[in-house]
Amino acid sequence: MKIPFSEKLSLLHMGDDHPLRGDRYSRAIERFRELGLKFETVEFPVATDDEISLFHTHDYINKVKEISQRGWPDISPDTPGFKGVYEAAAWSVGATLEAVRIAEKEGVSANLAGGWHHAFPETGRGFCVFSDTGIAIQWLRSRGKKVIIIDYDAHHGDGIQKVFGNEKDVITVSFHQDPDTLYPYVTGHVEETTPININVPLPPLSGANELVYAFSEIIPPLVEREKPDFAIVEMGVDGHCSCYVANLAISKEGYRQVAEILRNTLMERGIPMVMVGGGGFVYPHFAEAWAVQLATLEKQELNLKLNDCLSKPSMDRVKDTVNRVKKLASL
């Protein structure tokens, strides 16, 4: 697997006391090598203004440039501004676009520094400056591609739903902690589900069994029905029990099983796929949870303890949720 990577990605550093530190990507790459994951890092170009404007307004792009020069103010209450923030975010977008180009040729790629699903066209939010996934979706649509975005970061992908939730050539699917209990709080409920915009909220402390059950019930029949041309997968691992920004308890074994479903459902159908990192902020767990997913996609074995979380069983509630989602989604 080829992974777009550069030390430029370390520029996306929101502070030594902030969860989003610039060293998380180089540390992940280092851990991948320690684990024996077979991959290759490749260079990539920075995203241009024209590419960023596929999703974001020109006024917002200019605002980020001004903040980038001054180092203030913050982009939003939960998204710090800093000197160089425009360049840092543009490099992250560039990596995702390069991953898309690689996947078109080779079937799969990954950008660890991607997955900024909270950004809106007119503003950054939730640690997200520019929506690399939104930009990639628009780039693919401009080439006539039907795209499915599958998101199992612990937080609902509200920026993606806002822009693409009603677009017939984009299928949005989000598995996340119940938004009554976690950011963004106001979106991601079952009731927002349609056949092309699917939300599967999980109760706090749900673990691997709950996620894998929901995933296996939704993704295979959805892909079979919609037949997308390209898949973007937000493989966020802030749902791991080590991560303090959410309240899920998904083990590395859970992430392995999800990746296995993706391989069987997407890759074996020849649907190109890009994995983007999303959340996950406690080392080495975020690196290992990413590694086990990438290894599973390519049928590699890693020597890792995978059953590493204790969860609170909530399968009855999840089964009820999945049944409601399937009805609303006509699955």
TORKOL-4160 file (C-alpha; in steps of 0.2 Angstrom, whole numbers, padded with zeros to 4 digits, m for minus):
331
<pt num="1" X="0000" Y="0000" Z="0000"/>
<pt num="2" X="0006" Y="0018" Z="m0004"/>
<pt num="3" X="0003" Y="0031" Z="0009"/>
<pt num="4" X="0005" Y="0049" Z="0005"/>
<pt num="5" X="0017" Y="0056" Z="0019"/>
<pt num="6" X="0028" Y="0070" Z="0022"/>
<pt num="7" X="0035" Y="0079" Z="0037"/>
<pt num="8" X="0024" Y="0094" Z="0031"/>
<pt num="9" X="0010" Y="0085" Z="0039"/>
<pt num="10" X="0017" Y="0089" Z="0056"/>
<pt num="11" X="0013" Y="0107" Z="0053"/>
<pt num="12" X="m0005" Y="0103" Z="0058"/>
<pt num="13" X="m0001" Y="0105" Z="0076"/>
<pt num="14" X="m0014" Y="0114" Z="0087"/>
<pt num="15" X="m0004" Y="0115" Z="0102"/>
<pt num="16" X="0006" Y="0105" Z="0115"/>
<pt num="17" X="m0009" Y="0104" Z="0126"/>
<pt num="18" X="m0021" Y="0100" Z="0112"/>
<pt num="19" X="m0026" Y="0083" Z="0107"/>
<pt num="20" X="m0022" Y="0086" Z="0088"/>
<pt num="21" X="m0003" Y="0086" Z="0089"/>
<pt num="22" X="0008" Y="0087" Z="0074"/>
<pt num="23" X="0018" Y="0072" Z="0078"/>
<pt num="24" X="0004" Y="0059" Z="0078"/>
<pt num="25" X="0007" Y="0055" Z="0059"/>
<pt num="26" X="0026" Y="0052" Z="0060"/>
<pt num="27" X="0024" Y="0042" Z="0076"/>
<pt num="28" X="0011" Y="0032" Z="0067"/>
<pt num="29" X="0022" Y="0028" Z="0053"/>
<pt num="30" X="0036" Y="0024" Z="0065"/>
<pt num="31" X="0025" Y="0012" Z="0074"/>
<pt num="32" X="0019" Y="0004" Z="0057"/>
<pt num="33" X="0037" Y="0000" Z="0054"/>
<pt num="34" X="0040" Y="m0007" Z="0071"/>
<pt num="35" X="0025" Y="m0019" Z="0068"/>
<pt num="36" X="0031" Y="m0025" Z="0051"/>
<pt num="37" X="0017" Y="m0017" Z="0041"/>
<pt num="38" X="0021" Y="m0018" Z="0023"/>
<pt num="39" X="0019" Y="0000" Z="0015"/>
<pt num="40" X="0027" Y="0013" Z="0005"/>
<pt num="41" X="0027" Y="0032" Z="0009"/>
<pt num="42" X="0026" Y="0043" Z="m0006"/>
<pt num="43" X="0027" Y="0062" Z="m0009"/>
<pt num="44" X="0013" Y="0073" Z="m0014"/>
<pt num="45" X="0009" Y="0091" Z="m0019"/>
<pt num="46" X="0000" Y="0103" Z="m0008"/>
<pt num="47" X="m0018" Y="0107" Z="m0012"/>
<pt num="48" X="m0021" Y="0123" Z="m0022"/>
<pt num="49" X="m0034" Y="0136" Z="m0019"/>
<pt num="50" X="m0044" Y="0130" Z="m0034"/>
<pt num="51" X="m0045" Y="0112" Z="m0026"/>
<pt num="52" X="m0049" Y="0119" Z="m0009"/>
<pt num="53" X="m0063" Y="0129" Z="m0016"/>
<pt num="54" X="m0072" Y="0114" Z="m0023"/>
<pt num="55" X="m0079" Y="0113" Z="m0005"/>
<pt num="56" X="m0075" Y="0129" Z="0004"/>
<pt num="57" X="m0081" Y="0147" Z="0000"/>
<pt num="58" X="m0068" Y="0159" Z="m0006"/>
<pt num="59" X="m0072" Y="0171" Z="0009"/>
<pt num="60" X="m0068" Y="0157" Z="0021"/>
<pt num="61" X="m0052" Y="0152" Z="0012"/>
<pt num="62" X="m0046" Y="0170" Z="0013"/>
<pt num="63" X="m0050" Y="0171" Z="0031"/>
<pt num="64" X="m0039" Y="0156" Z="0035"/>
<pt num="65" X="m0025" Y="0164" Z="0025"/>
<pt num="66" X="m0027" Y="0180" Z="0036"/>
<pt num="67" X="m0027" Y="0170" Z="0052"/>
<pt num="68" X="m0012" Y="0160" Z="0045"/>
<pt num="69" X="m0002" Y="0176" Z="0043"/>
<pt num="70" X="m0006" Y="0184" Z="0060"/>
<pt num="71" X="m0008" Y="0168" Z="0071"/>
<pt num="72" X="m0025" Y="0173" Z="0077"/>
<pt num="73" X="m0039" Y="0173" Z="0081"/>
<pt num="74" X="m0046" Y="0155" Z="0082"/>
<pt num="75" X="m0055" Y="0148" Z="0067"/>
<pt num="76" X="m0069" Y="0143" Z="0079"/>
<pt num="77" X="m0071" Y="0140" Z="0098"/>
<pt num="78" X="m0064" Y="0122" Z="0096"/>
<pt num="79" X="m0052" Y="0125" Z="0081"/>
<pt num="80" X="m0037" Y="0135" Z="0086"/>
<pt num="81" X="m0029" Y="0147" Z="0074"/>
<pt num="82" X="m0010" Y="0148" Z="0072"/>
<pt num="83" X="0003" Y="0154" Z="0061"/>
<pt num="84" X="0004" Y="0143" Z="0046"/>
<pt num="85" X="m0013" Y="0135" Z="0048"/>
<pt num="86" X="m0017" Y="0138" Z="0030"/>
<pt num="87" X="m0002" Y="0129" Z="0024"/>
<pt num="88" X="m0004" Y="0115" Z="0037"/>
<pt num="89" X="m0022" Y="0111" Z="0032"/>
<pt num="90" X="m0018" Y="0113" Z="0013"/>
<pt num="91" X="m0005" Y="0099" Z="0015"/>
<pt num="92" X="m0017" Y="0088" Z="0023"/>
<pt num="93" X="m0029" Y="0090" Z="0009"/>
<pt num="94" X="m0016" Y="0087" Z="m0004"/>
<pt num="95" X="m0012" Y="0071" Z="0004"/>
<pt num="96" X="m0030" Y="0065" Z="0003"/>
<pt num="97" X="m0031" Y="0070" Z="m0015"/>
<pt num="98" X="m0015" Y="0060" Z="m0019"/>
<pt num="99" X="m0022" Y="0045" Z="m0010"/>
<pt num="100" X="m0037" Y="0046" Z="m0021"/>
<pt num="101" X="m0026" Y="0047" Z="m0037"/>
<pt num="102" X="m0016" Y="0032" Z="m0030"/>
<pt num="103" X="m0032" Y="0022" Z="m0026"/>
<pt num="104" X="m0039" Y="0025" Z="m0044"/>
<pt num="105" X="m0024" Y="0016" Z="m0050"/>
<pt num="106" X="m0020" Y="0003" Z="m0037"/>
<pt num="107" X="m0036" Y="0000" Z="m0028"/>
<pt num="108" X="m0032" Y="0007" Z="m0010"/>
<pt num="109" X="m0022" Y="0020" Z="m0001"/>
<pt num="110" X="m0023" Y="0030" Z="0015"/>
<pt num="111" X="m0020" Y="0048" Z="0022"/>
<pt num="112" X="m0017" Y="0047" Z="0041"/>
<pt num="113" X="m0019" Y="0066" Z="0042"/>
<pt num="114" X="m0036" Y="0066" Z="0034"/>
<pt num="115" X="m0054" Y="0064" Z="0039"/>
<pt num="116" X="m0059" Y="0082" Z="0044"/>
<pt num="117" X="m0077" Y="0079" Z="0043"/>
<pt num="118" X="m0084" Y="0093" Z="0054"/>
<pt num="119" X="m0078" Y="0108" Z="0043"/>
<pt num="120" X="m0092" Y="0117" Z="0034"/>
<pt num="121" X="m0090" Y="0126" Z="0018"/>
<pt num="122" X="m0090" Y="0143" Z="0027"/>
<pt num="123" X="m0081" Y="0138" Z="0043"/>
<pt num="124" X="m0069" Y="0126" Z="0052"/>
<pt num="125" X="m0076" Y="0117" Z="0067"/>
<pt num="126" X="m0071" Y="0102" Z="0078"/>
<pt num="127" X="m0052" Y="0103" Z="0075"/>
<pt num="128" X="m0056" Y="0103" Z="0056"/>
<pt num="129" X="m0049" Y="0117" Z="0046"/>
<pt num="130" X="m0052" Y="0111" Z="0028"/>
<pt num="131" X="m0063" Y="0096" Z="0024"/>
<pt num="132" X="m0051" Y="0085" Z="0014"/>
<pt num="133" X="m0065" Y="0072" Z="0012"/>
<pt num="134" X="m0078" Y="0085" Z="0006"/>
<pt num="135" X="m0065" Y="0091" Z="m0007"/>
<pt num="136" X="m0061" Y="0074" Z="m0012"/>
<pt num="137" X="m0079" Y="0070" Z="m0015"/>
<pt num="138" X="m0081" Y="0085" Z="m0026"/>
<pt num="139" X="m0066" Y="0081" Z="m0036"/>
<pt num="140" X="m0072" Y="0063" Z="m0039"/>
<pt num="141" X="m0090" Y="0070" Z="m0043"/>
<pt num="142" X="m0082" Y="0081" Z="m0056"/>
<pt num="143" X="m0076" Y="0066" Z="m0064"/>
<pt num="144" X="m0093" Y="0057" Z="m0065"/>
<pt num="145" X="m0090" Y="0046" Z="m0050"/>
<pt num="146" X="m0103" Y="0040" Z="m0038"/>
<pt num="147" X="m0095" Y="0041" Z="m0020"/>
<pt num="148" X="m0099" Y="0032" Z="m0004"/>
<pt num="149" X="m0092" Y="0039" Z="0012"/>
<pt num="150" X="m0091" Y="0027" Z="0027"/>
<pt num="151" X="m0087" Y="0035" Z="0043"/>
<pt num="152" X="m0084" Y="0026" Z="0060"/>
<pt num="153" X="m0075" Y="0040" Z="0069"/>
<pt num="154" X="m0083" Y="0042" Z="0086"/>
<pt num="155" X="m0091" Y="0058" Z="0081"/>
<pt num="156" X="m0105" Y="0061" Z="0068"/>
<pt num="157" X="m0098" Y="0067" Z="0051"/>
<pt num="158" X="m0110" Y="0083" Z="0052"/>
<pt num="159" X="m0100" Y="0093" Z="0039"/>
<pt num="160" X="m0101" Y="0079" Z="0026"/>
<pt num="161" X="m0120" Y="0076" Z="0030"/>
<pt num="162" X="m0124" Y="0095" Z="0028"/>
<pt num="163" X="m0116" Y="0096" Z="0011"/>
<pt num="164" X="m0120" Y="0079" Z="0003"/>
<pt num="165" X="m0134" Y="0072" Z="0013"/>
<pt num="166" X="m0147" Y="0075" Z="m0001"/>
<pt num="167" X="m0135" Y="0072" Z="m0016"/>
<pt num="168" X="m0140" Y="0057" Z="m0026"/>
<pt num="169" X="m0122" Y="0053" Z="m0032"/>
<pt num="170" X="m0115" Y="0053" Z="m0014"/>
<pt num="171" X="m0120" Y="0040" Z="m0001"/>
<pt num="172" X="m0116" Y="0046" Z="0017"/>
<pt num="173" X="m0115" Y="0033" Z="0031"/>
<pt num="174" X="m0109" Y="0037" Z="0049"/>
<pt num="175" X="m0108" Y="0025" Z="0064"/>
<pt num="176" X="m0104" Y="0036" Z="0079"/>
<pt num="177" X="m0108" Y="0038" Z="0098"/>
<pt num="178" X="m0125" Y="0044" Z="0101"/>
<pt num="179" X="m0125" Y="0063" Z="0098"/>
<pt num="180" X="m0136" Y="0066" Z="0113"/>
<pt num="181" X="m0120" Y="0062" Z="0123"/>
<pt num="182" X="m0106" Y="0068" Z="0112"/>
<pt num="183" X="m0101" Y="0082" Z="0099"/>
<pt num="184" X="m0108" Y="0088" Z="0088"/>
<pt num="185" X="m0124" Y="0085" Z="0098"/>
<pt num="186" X="m0137" Y="0092" Z="0086"/>
<pt num="187" X="m0135" Y="0080" Z="0071"/>
<pt num="188" X="m0132" Y="0061" Z="0068"/>
<pt num="189" X="m0148" Y="0054" Z="0075"/>
<pt num="190" X="m0158" Y="0040" Z="0067"/>
<pt num="191" X="m0172" Y="0051" Z="0062"/>
<pt num="192" X="m0161" Y="0060" Z="0049"/>
<pt num="193" X="m0158" Y="0043" Z="0040"/>
<pt num="194" X="m0164" Y="0042" Z="0022"/>
<pt num="195" X="m0159" Y="0029" Z="0008"/>
<pt num="196" X="m0144" Y="0039" Z="0004"/>
<pt num="197" X="m0139" Y="0047" Z="0021"/>
<pt num="198" X="m0138" Y="0034" Z="0035"/>
<pt num="199" X="m0134" Y="0037" Z="0053"/>
<pt num="200" X="m0131" Y="0023" Z="0066"/>
<pt num="201" X="m0129" Y="0031" Z="0084"/>
<pt num="202" X="m0121" Y="0019" Z="0096"/>
<pt num="203" X="m0124" Y="0020" Z="0115"/>
<pt num="204" X="m0109" Y="0026" Z="0126"/>
<pt num="205" X="m0098" Y="0011" Z="0131"/>
<pt num="206" X="m0103" Y="0001" Z="0115"/>
<pt num="207" X="m0089" Y="m0010" Z="0110"/>
<pt num="208" X="m0083" Y="m0021" Z="0095"/>
<pt num="209" X="m0098" Y="m0032" Z="0095"/>
<pt num="210" X="m0110" Y="m0018" Z="0093"/>
<pt num="211" X="m0101" Y="m0009" Z="0080"/>
<pt num="212" X="m0097" Y="m0025" Z="0069"/>
<pt num="213" X="m0115" Y="m0030" Z="0070"/>
<pt num="214" X="m0122" Y="m0013" Z="0064"/>
<pt num="215" X="m0108" Y="m0012" Z="0051"/>
<pt num="216" X="m0112" Y="m0030" Z="0044"/>
<pt num="217" X="m0130" Y="m0026" Z="0044"/>
<pt num="218" X="m0129" Y="m0010" Z="0034"/>
<pt num="219" X="m0114" Y="m0009" Z="0023"/>
<pt num="220" X="m0115" Y="m0025" Z="0012"/>
<pt num="221" X="m0133" Y="m0023" Z="0007"/>
<pt num="222" X="m0130" Y="m0004" Z="0004"/>
<pt num="223" X="m0115" Y="m0006" Z="m0007"/>
<pt num="224" X="m0124" Y="m0020" Z="m0016"/>
<pt num="225" X="m0139" Y="m0009" Z="m0020"/>
<pt num="226" X="m0130" Y="0008" Z="m0023"/>
<pt num="227" X="m0115" Y="0001" Z="m0033"/>
<pt num="228" X="m0103" Y="0016" Z="m0029"/>
<pt num="229" X="m0088" Y="0019" Z="m0040"/>
<pt num="230" X="m0077" Y="0025" Z="m0026"/>
<pt num="231" X="m0077" Y="0024" Z="m0007"/>
<pt num="232" X="m0069" Y="0035" Z="0006"/>
<pt num="233" X="m0068" Y="0028" Z="0023"/>
<pt num="234" X="m0065" Y="0038" Z="0039"/>
<pt num="235" X="m0056" Y="0025" Z="0050"/>
<pt num="236" X="m0056" Y="0036" Z="0065"/>
<pt num="237" X="m0051" Y="0026" Z="0081"/>
<pt num="238" X="m0056" Y="0039" Z="0094"/>
<pt num="239" X="m0069" Y="0025" Z="0098"/>
<pt num="240" X="m0055" Y="0015" Z="0106"/>
<pt num="241" X="m0057" Y="0013" Z="0125"/>
<pt num="242" X="m0040" Y="0022" Z="0127"/>
<pt num="243" X="m0046" Y="0038" Z="0119"/>
<pt num="244" X="m0052" Y="0052" Z="0131"/>
<pt num="245" X="m0062" Y="0062" Z="0118"/>
<pt num="246" X="m0077" Y="0050" Z="0117"/>
<pt num="247" X="m0085" Y="0036" Z="0127"/>
<pt num="248" X="m0085" Y="0021" Z="0116"/>
<pt num="249" X="m0075" Y="0005" Z="0120"/>
<pt num="250" X="m0071" Y="m0002" Z="0102"/>
<pt num="251" X="m0056" Y="m0014" Z="0103"/>
<pt num="252" X="m0043" Y="m0016" Z="0090"/>
<pt num="253" X="m0051" Y="m0033" Z="0086"/>
<pt num="254" X="m0067" Y="m0023" Z="0082"/>
<pt num="255" X="m0058" Y="m0012" Z="0070"/>
<pt num="256" X="m0050" Y="m0027" Z="0062"/>
<pt num="257" X="m0067" Y="m0035" Z="0059"/>
<pt num="258" X="m0074" Y="m0019" Z="0051"/>
<pt num="259" X="m0059" Y="m0018" Z="0039"/>
<pt num="260" X="m0062" Y="m0036" Z="0035"/>
<pt num="261" X="m0080" Y="m0032" Z="0030"/>
<pt num="262" X="m0073" Y="m0017" Z="0020"/>
<pt num="263" X="m0061" Y="m0029" Z="0011"/>
<pt num="264" X="m0075" Y="m0041" Z="0007"/>
<pt num="265" X="m0088" Y="m0029" Z="0002"/>
<pt num="266" X="m0078" Y="m0015" Z="m0007"/>
<pt num="267" X="m0061" Y="m0022" Z="m0013"/>
<pt num="268" X="m0067" Y="m0038" Z="m0019"/>
<pt num="269" X="m0079" Y="m0029" Z="m0030"/>
<pt num="270" X="m0065" Y="m0019" Z="m0037"/>
<pt num="271" X="m0071" Y="m0002" Z="m0029"/>
<pt num="272" X="m0056" Y="0009" Z="m0026"/>
<pt num="273" X="m0055" Y="0015" Z="m0008"/>
<pt num="274" X="m0046" Y="0028" Z="0002"/>
<pt num="275" X="m0044" Y="0027" Z="0021"/>
<pt num="276" X="m0043" Y="0043" Z="0030"/>
<pt num="277" X="m0037" Y="0044" Z="0048"/>
<pt num="278" X="m0050" Y="0054" Z="0058"/>
<pt num="279" X="m0049" Y="0054" Z="0077"/>
<pt num="280" X="m0038" Y="0045" Z="0089"/>
<pt num="281" X="m0026" Y="0053" Z="0100"/>
<pt num="282" X="m0018" Y="0041" Z="0113"/>
<pt num="283" X="m0001" Y="0033" Z="0107"/>
<pt num="284" X="0002" Y="0019" Z="0103"/>
<pt num="285" X="m0016" Y="0014" Z="0102"/>
<pt num="286" X="m0021" Y="0026" Z="0088"/>
<pt num="287" X="m0006" Y="0020" Z="0077"/>
<pt num="288" X="m0010" Y="0001" Z="0081"/>
<pt num="289" X="m0028" Y="0003" Z="0078"/>
<pt num="290" X="m0025" Y="0011" Z="0061"/>
<pt num="291" X="m0011" Y="m0002" Z="0057"/>
<pt num="292" X="m0023" Y="m0017" Z="0060"/>
<pt num="293" X="m0035" Y="m0010" Z="0048"/>
<pt num="294" X="m0023" Y="m0007" Z="0034"/>
<pt num="295" X="m0015" Y="m0024" Z="0037"/>
<pt num="296" X="m0032" Y="m0032" Z="0036"/>
<pt num="297" X="m0036" Y="m0024" Z="0019"/>
<pt num="298" X="m0020" Y="m0031" Z="0012"/>
<pt num="299" X="m0021" Y="m0048" Z="0021"/>
<pt num="300" X="m0006" Y="m0045" Z="0032"/>
<pt num="301" X="m0004" Y="m0052" Z="0049"/>
<pt num="302" X="0002" Y="m0041" Z="0064"/>
<pt num="303" X="0008" Y="m0047" Z="0081"/>
<pt num="304" X="m0004" Y="m0037" Z="0092"/>
<pt num="305" X="m0016" Y="m0039" Z="0106"/>
<pt num="306" X="m0033" Y="m0036" Z="0098"/>
<pt num="307" X="m0045" Y="m0039" Z="0112"/>
<pt num="308" X="m0040" Y="m0024" Z="0123"/>
<pt num="309" X="m0056" Y="m0016" Z="0128"/>
<pt num="310" X="m0070" Y="m0019" Z="0141"/>
<pt num="311" X="m0087" Y="m0013" Z="0135"/>
<pt num="312" X="m0104" Y="m0012" Z="0142"/>
<pt num="313" X="m0115" Y="m0024" Z="0131"/>
<pt num="314" X="m0129" Y="m0014" Z="0123"/>
<pt num="315" X="m0134" Y="m0026" Z="0109"/>
<pt num="316" X="m0152" Y="m0026" Z="0111"/>
<pt num="317" X="m0153" Y="m0007" Z="0110"/>
<pt num="318" X="m0141" Y="m0007" Z="0095"/>
<pt num="319" X="m0152" Y="m0021" Z="0086"/>
<pt num="320" X="m0167" Y="m0009" Z="0088"/>
<pt num="321" X="m0157" Y="0005" Z="0081"/>
<pt num="322" X="m0151" Y="m0005" Z="0066"/>
<pt num="323" X="m0169" Y="m0011" Z="0063"/>
<pt num="324" X="m0175" Y="0007" Z="0063"/>
<pt num="325" X="m0161" Y="0013" Z="0052"/>
<pt num="326" X="m0164" Y="m0001" Z="0039"/>
<pt num="327" X="m0182" Y="0003" Z="0038"/>
<pt num="328" X="m0179" Y="0022" Z="0035"/>
<pt num="329" X="m0165" Y="0017" Z="0022"/>
<pt num="330" X="m0176" Y="0005" Z="0013"/>
<pt num="331" X="m0163" Y="m0009" Z="0016"/>
